Amino acid sequence: MRIKRTWLVNILFIANAAGAQTLQQNLQKAFTRFQQDEQCRYASVSLTVLDAKTGETVFAANPDMGLAPGSTLKTVTSITAFNVLGKDYRYQTQLGYTGTISADGTLTGDIIIKGGGDPTLGSWRWAATKEGVVLNTMVTALKKAGIKKIKGCIIGDNGVFKNQSIPDAWIWQDLGTYYGAGIAGLCWRENQFTITLNTGSVGSPVSVSGTIPPTSYLEYKSELTNGEAKTGDLAYSYLPAFGSKVMYLRGTYAIDQTKKRIAAAIPDPAYDAALRLTDTLKRIGISVSSNPTSSVILGDKGKIAPAATKSITTILSPELSKIVYWLNQKSVNLYAEQLLATIALKAGKPASTTDGVDVMKDFWELKGIDKRSMNIFDGSGLSPQDRITTSTMARILQSAKKEAWFNDFYESLPVYNDMKMKSGSINSVQAYAGFQTHDGRQLCFSIMVNNYYGPGSGIREKMFRVLNELK
């Protein structure tokens, strides 16, 4: 009986080994074919596949080559945030006031909206975070406090987020776009707004017809032209230079685009939040004697936003697990950068991108990953200077498998090619990172291509052929 048992175990071992060898051989053939493809002639290509349960290397090709990851870097930021902050972490925004309230309900003082770094405040992604709901919550709290008139102003305060709002390595062309919005202690509407356009014939100028919501505090100079059909939205908005109120629009906007609008970054979200609350109060008959302001505007004047002496209410964000869901599903750069700054805060560092990067790299080095394999400058992957190895990314993915929050992270990953994985793409860069089950064995992987030639659709299709071997 013992001999039969031993014989059976040996057979199963040989079968598993043969299966693993076959997978490795198939991956090698597919990867070699891909690497020799004309689109990859001048490209750098890397692939790492690990057993998600054991961490065993299933396949590795150029695993220690540092490459630009694009938005697949968001998986590293997400997993770090789960580890450092916890899946149930919630941001807090404080509403309070300075001064005193008289018997007739007159506040002689200011209303302070103090941000805690919540990237979802005013977002349309949840019912409780929508702009109108948040403003109504604030108004209700003010009324409950007995405030009927304000002899002062509304101040949007970035709180402990006092350092650089935009990563140093981001390119100028991205900075005024919705996906290039900088971090803020007091975020509002995901730090973006909409610019509506008047279009015409090919080659003619495109003018600005308005904004949603109205932004009378900004001016617009359009250098946009109408592009040919099927050339898409190649319009870029540029943040006003220091001391300026002018936002430039440049590029082309195809004549067959139907929306006739582009999304742009709010230069000072804290001010915009204060402005919207001021306007809302005035509409319902609560007068505010002074214009809204922000800690940024006050700082430019050498002043500091006053601290509230009385708290009125606290607004909580959705849990971190829900934030990460949309971060990865829709690749929201702002969410990644806010989490990175919050990770720095949790470690006792300033809430900045630079400090967040340092804390994240140190965290993984303590887990046995050489931080030199993570030459990164942000948490979203928008920087073209970011470099990380597929080996490091796959190991970080694999580390999440044993955690109680793994399913929350796994569900945050989009589906491409019928596989749960995050995509990443910037100029001549395409990458994927995620999980796939092969013959009952869950695998995790990271694949990156830098400096490919030709259309992105072509390189994606060829990458999928390699990844299909994991199915």
C-alpha positions in Angstrom: 0.0 0.0 0.0 2.8 2.4 0.9 4.5 1.6 -2.4 1.3 2.5 -4.3 1.0 5.7 -2.3 4.5 6.7 -3.1 4.1 5.9 -6.7 0.9 8.1 -6.9 2.7 11.0 -5.2 5.6 10.7 -7.7 3.2 10.6 -10.6 1.4 13.8 -9.4 4.8 15.5 -8.8 6.0 14.6 -12.3 2.7 15.8 -13.8 2.8 19.1 -11.9 6.5 19.6 -12.9 5.7 18.8 -16.5 2.8 21.3 -16.4 5.0 24.0 -15.0 7.7 23.2 -17.5 5.2 23.4 -20.3 3.9 26.8 -19.1 7.4 28.1 -18.8 8.3 26.8 -22.3 5.1 28.3 -23.8 5.8 31.6 -22.1 9.4 31.6 -23.4 8.3 30.9 -27.0 5.6 33.6 -26.8 7.9 36.2 -25.2 10.7 35.5 -27.7 8.2 35.9 -30.6 7.0 39.2 -29.0 10.5 40.5 -28.4 11.5 39.9 -32.0 8.4 41.6 -33.3 9.0 44.7 -35.5 7.2 46.9 -33.0 9.8 45.9 -30.4 12.9 46.3 -32.5 14.1 49.3 -30.4 12.1 48.5 -27.3 12.9 47.3 -23.9 10.7 44.5 -22.8 10.3 42.7 -19.4 8.0 40.1 -18.0 7.9 38.5 -14.5 5.4 35.8 -13.5 5.1 34.5 -10.0 3.1 31.9 -8.1 0.7 34.2 -6.2 0.6 31.8 -3.2 4.2 30.8 -2.8 6.1 33.6 -4.6 7.9 31.0 -6.7 9.2 32.4 -10.0 7.3 30.8 -12.9 8.9 32.9 -15.6 11.2 35.8 -15.8 12.7 37.7 -18.8 14.7 40.9 -18.1 13.1 41.0 -14.6 15.6 43.5 -13.2 15.4 46.0 -16.0 14.0 49.4 -14.7 11.2 50.5 -17.0 8.5 53.2 -17.0 5.4 51.5 -15.6 2.7 54.0 -16.5 -0.4 53.6 -14.4 0.5 50.1 -13.3 2.5 51.9 -10.6 -0.9 52.6 -9.0 -1.0 48.9 -7.9 2.1 49.6 -5.8 0.6 52.7 -4.3 -2.7 50.9 -3.6 -1.0 47.9 -1.8 1.2 50.3 0.2 -1.9 52.3 1.3 -3.7 49.1 2.3 -0.7 48.1 4.4 0.0 51.5 6.0 -3.4 53.0 6.4 -5.8 50.0 6.5 -8.8 49.2 4.3 -11.2 51.1 6.6 -9.2 54.3 6.7 -11.4 57.4 6.2 -10.4 61.0 5.6 -11.9 63.8 7.6 -12.9 67.3 6.6 -13.6 69.7 9.4 -16.1 72.6 9.3 -15.7 75.2 12.0 -15.6 78.9 12.7 -13.7 81.6 14.5 -15.2 84.4 16.6 -18.6 84.5 18.2 -22.3 84.1 17.3 -24.6 86.8 18.6 -28.2 86.3 19.9 -29.6 87.2 16.5 -27.4 84.6 14.7 -24.7 86.9 13.4 -21.3 85.3 13.3 -18.5 87.8 13.7 -15.7 85.7 12.4 -14.9 83.3 9.6 -16.1 79.9 8.5 -13.1 77.5 8.1 -13.3 74.4 5.8 -10.2 72.5 6.9 -9.2 69.7 4.6 -7.7 66.4 5.7 -6.6 65.3 2.3 -9.9 63.7 1.2 -9.7 63.3 -2.6 -13.4 62.4 -2.8 -14.9 65.6 -1.4 -17.4 66.9 -4.0 -16.8 63.8 -6.3 -19.6 62.4 -8.4 -18.6 58.8 -7.8 -20.6 58.3 -4.6 -24.0 59.6 -3.5 -22.6 61.0 -0.2 -19.6 62.8 -1.8 -21.5 64.7 -4.5 -21.0 68.5 -4.6 -24.6 69.3 -3.8 -24.8 66.8 -0.9 -21.6 68.1 0.7 -22.7 71.7 0.4 -26.1 70.8 1.9 -24.3 69.0 4.8 -22.3 72.2 5.5 -25.3 74.5 5.2 -27.4 72.3 7.5 -24.5 72.3 10.1 -24.2 76.0 10.0 -27.9 76.5 10.5 -27.9 74.0 13.4 -25.1 76.1 15.0 -27.5 79.1 14.8 -25.6 81.1 12.1 -27.9 83.3 10.1 -25.4 86.0 9.0 -21.6 86.0 8.6 -19.5 89.1 9.2 -16.4 87.6 7.8 -15.6 85.1 5.0 -15.4 81.5 4.1 -11.8 80.1 4.1 -10.7 76.9 2.4 -7.8 75.6 4.3 -5.4 73.0 3.0 -4.5 72.0 6.6 -1.4 69.9 6.9 -0.9 69.7 3.1 1.5 72.6 2.9 4.2 71.4 0.4 4.4 71.0 -3.4 1.0 70.2 -5.0 2.5 68.9 -8.2 5.2 66.2 -8.5 8.4 67.8 -9.8 8.8 65.1 -12.6 5.4 65.8 -14.2 5.5 67.5 -17.6 4.2 71.0 -18.2 1.7 69.8 -20.8 -0.1 67.6 -18.3 -0.4 70.1 -15.4 -3.6 71.9 -16.4 -5.4 68.8 -17.5 -7.9 66.9 -15.3 -5.6 64.0 -15.0 -2.7 66.3 -14.0 -4.5 68.0 -11.2 -2.2 68.5 -8.2 -2.7 67.3 -4.6 -4.4 69.5 -2.0 -5.3 69.2 1.6 -8.8 70.4 0.6 -9.7 68.8 -2.6 -12.9 69.7 -4.4 -14.7 68.0 -7.3 -11.6 65.9 -7.8 -9.8 69.2 -8.4 -11.3 69.6 -11.9 -13.9 71.5 -13.8 -15.3 71.5 -17.4 -14.5 74.0 -20.2 -17.1 74.1 -22.9 -16.1 74.9 -26.5 -17.4 76.6 -29.7 -16.1 74.5 -32.6 -16.1 75.0 -36.4 -14.5 73.8 -39.6 -11.1 72.1 -39.8 -8.3 74.5 -39.1 -10.5 77.3 -37.7 -10.1 78.5 -34.1 -11.9 76.9 -31.2 -13.2 79.4 -28.6 -14.3 79.0 -25.0 -18.1 79.3 -24.5 -18.1 78.8 -20.8 -17.3 76.6 -17.8 -19.1 74.2 -15.5 -19.3 75.4 -12.8 -18.8 79.1 -13.6 -15.2 80.3 -13.0 -15.4 84.0 -13.1 -12.1 84.2 -11.2 -10.2 82.8 -14.3 -9.7 84.1 -17.8 -9.2 81.9 -20.9 -7.0 82.4 -24.0 -7.7 79.7 -26.6 -5.1 78.8 -29.2 -7.0 75.6 -30.0 -7.9 74.8 -33.6 -10.4 72.3 -35.0 -8.7 69.1 -36.1 -9.6 66.7 -38.8 -12.1 63.9 -38.1 -10.9 60.9 -36.2 -7.9 62.8 -34.7 -9.6 62.9 -31.3 -9.3 65.2 -28.4 -5.7 66.6 -28.4 -6.6 69.7 -26.4 -4.5 70.7 -23.4 -5.2 73.3 -20.8 -2.3 75.0 -19.0 -2.4 76.2 -15.5 -2.1 80.0 -14.9 1.5 81.1 -14.2 2.2 82.5 -10.7 0.2 85.7 -10.2 -1.8 85.2 -13.4 -5.5 84.3 -13.9 -5.1 83.3 -17.5 -5.5 79.7 -18.5 -4.3 78.8 -22.0 -5.8 76.2 -24.2 -3.6 74.7 -26.9 -3.7 71.8 -29.4 -6.5 70.4 -31.6 -10.0 69.2 -31.1 -11.4 67.0 -33.9 -14.5 68.2 -35.6 -16.3 64.9 -35.0 -16.0 65.1 -31.2 -19.5 65.3 -29.9 -19.0 66.5 -26.3 -17.6 69.9 -27.2 -15.9 70.1 -23.8 -12.7 69.3 -22.0 -11.9 68.7 -18.4 -9.3 70.9 -16.7 -7.5 71.2 -13.4 -8.7 73.7 -10.7 -5.7 75.9 -9.8 -6.7 76.3 -6.2 -9.4 73.7 -5.1 -9.5 75.1 -1.6 -10.6 78.5 -2.9 -13.1 76.9 -5.2 -14.7 75.0 -2.3 -14.9 78.2 -0.3 -16.4 80.0 -3.3 -19.2 77.4 -3.8 -20.1 77.4 -0.1 -20.2 81.2 -0.1 -22.5 81.3 -3.2 -24.8 78.6 -1.7 -25.2 80.5 1.5 -26.0 83.7 -0.3 -28.6 81.9 -2.4 -30.5 80.8 0.7 -30.4 84.2 2.4 -27.3 83.8 4.7 -25.2 86.8 3.8 -21.4 86.7 3.9 -19.7 90.1 4.2 -16.3 89.3 2.7 -15.1 87.4 -0.4 -14.0 83.8 0.0 -10.3 83.0 0.2 -7.9 80.1 0.8 -4.8 79.2 2.7 -2.9 79.4 -0.6 -4.1 83.0 -1.3 -3.4 84.0 2.3 0.0 82.3 2.1 0.9 84.4 -1.0 0.2 87.4 1.2 2.4 86.2 4.0 -0.6 85.3 6.2 -1.8 82.0 7.8 -5.3 80.7 7.7 -6.8 81.0 11.2 -7.6 77.9 13.1 -11.3 77.3 13.9 -12.1 77.8 17.6 -15.3 75.9 17.4 -16.1 72.7 15.3 -19.4 72.5 13.6 -19.3 69.1 11.8 -16.9 66.5 10.4 -17.4 65.1 6.9 -16.0 61.6 6.4 -14.8 60.1 3.1 -15.7 56.6 1.9 -13.4 53.9 3.2 -10.0 53.5 1.6 -11.0 50.2 0.0 -13.7 52.0 -1.9 -11.3 54.8 -2.9 -8.8 52.2 -4.2 -11.6 50.6 -6.2 -12.1 53.7 -8.3 -8.4 54.6 -8.3 -7.7 51.4 -10.2 -10.9 51.0 -12.1 -10.7 54.5 -13.7 -7.0 55.1 -13.1 -7.5 58.3 -11.1 -4.2 60.0 -10.7 -5.4 62.3 -8.0 -6.4 59.5 -5.7 -3.0 57.8 -6.1 -1.2 61.1 -5.3 -3.4 61.9 -2.3 -2.8 58.4 -0.9 0.9 58.8 -1.4 0.9 62.1 0.6 -1.2 60.5 3.3 1.2 57.6 3.6 3.9 60.2 4.3 1.7 61.9 6.9 1.1 58.5 8.6 4.9 58.1 8.9 5.3 61.5 10.5 6.6 63.2 7.4 5.2 66.2 5.5 2.3 65.5 3.2 4.2 65.8 0.0 4.8 63.6 -3.1 8.6 63.5 -2.4 8.2 62.3 1.2 5.5 59.9 0.2 7.8 58.3 -2.4 10.6 58.0 0.2 8.2 56.4 2.8 6.9 53.9 0.2 10.4 52.9 -0.9 11.5 52.5 2.7 8.4 50.4 3.5 9.2 47.9 0.7 12.9 47.7 1.5 11.9 46.6 5.0 9.9 43.8 3.3 13.1 42.7 1.4 12.7 44.6 -1.8 15.7 46.7 -2.9 14.5 50.2 -3.1 17.0 50.9 -5.9 14.6 48.9 -8.1 12.0 51.6 -7.5 13.3 54.8 -9.1 10.0 56.6 -8.9 8.8 60.2 -8.6 5.0 59.9 -7.9 2.3 57.4 -7.0 0.3 57.4 -10.2 2.9 56.7 -12.9 2.2 59.9 -14.8 5.8 60.9 -14.6 7.7 59.7 -17.7 10.8 59.5 -15.4 9.3 56.7 -13.2 11.3 53.4 -13.4 10.5 50.1 -11.6 11.3 46.5 -12.4 8.7 43.9 -13.3 10.3 41.7 -10.6 9.6 44.2 -7.9 6.1 44.9 -9.1 5.2 41.2 -9.2 6.7 40.6 -5.8 4.6 43.5 -4.4 1.5 42.0 -6.0 2.3 38.6 -4.6 2.7 40.1 -1.1 -0.9 41.2 -1.2 -2.3 37.7 -1.7 -1.9 36.7 2.0 -3.6 39.9 3.4 -7.1 40.0 4.7 -7.9 42.9 2.4 -6.7 41.1 -0.8 -10.2 40.7 -2.2 -10.8 44.4 -2.0 -7.6 45.1 -3.9 -8.3 42.3 -6.4 -11.8 43.6 -7.1 -10.3 47.1 -7.8 -8.4 45.8 -10.8 -10.1 46.3 -14.2 -10.6 43.5 -16.7 -8.7 43.5 -20.0 -8.4 40.5 -22.3 -10.6 38.7 -19.8 -7.9 39.1 -17.1 -7.9 41.0 -13.9 -5.1 43.5 -14.4 -4.2 47.2 -14.2 -3.0 48.8 -17.4 -0.5 51.6 -17.9 0.3 53.7 -20.9 2.2 56.9 -21.6 4.3 57.9 -24.6 5.6 54.7 -26.2 5.0 52.7 -23.0 2.5 49.9 -22.4 2.3 47.8 -19.3 0.0 45.4 -17.4 0.1 44.0 -13.9 -2.4 41.7 -12.3 -3.5 38.1 -11.6 -4.6 35.1 -13.6 -5.4 31.5 -12.7 -3.7 28.7 -14.7 -4.8 25.1 -14.2 -6.0 26.0 -10.7 -2.9 27.9 -9.8 -3.2 31.6 -9.3 -0.4 33.6 -10.8 0.6 37.2 -10.6 2.5 39.1 -13.3 4.0 42.3 -14.5 4.8 43.0 -18.1 6.2 46.2 -19.5 7.3 47.5 -22.9 9.1 50.8 -23.3 9.9 52.6 -26.6 7.8 50.5 -28.8 7.1 51.7 -32.4 3.7 52.0 -34.1 0.1 52.0 -32.8 -0.8 51.2 -29.2 -3.6 48.9 -30.3 -1.0 46.7 -32.1 1.3 46.4 -29.2 -1.5 45.7 -26.8 -2.8 42.8 -29.0 0.7 41.3 -29.1 1.1 41.6 -25.3 -2.2 39.8 -24.9 -0.9 36.9 -27.0 1.9 36.5 -24.5 -0.4 36.8 -21.5 -2.8 34.3 -23.0 -0.3 31.6 -22.1 -1.3 32.2 -18.5 -4.9 31.3 -19.1 
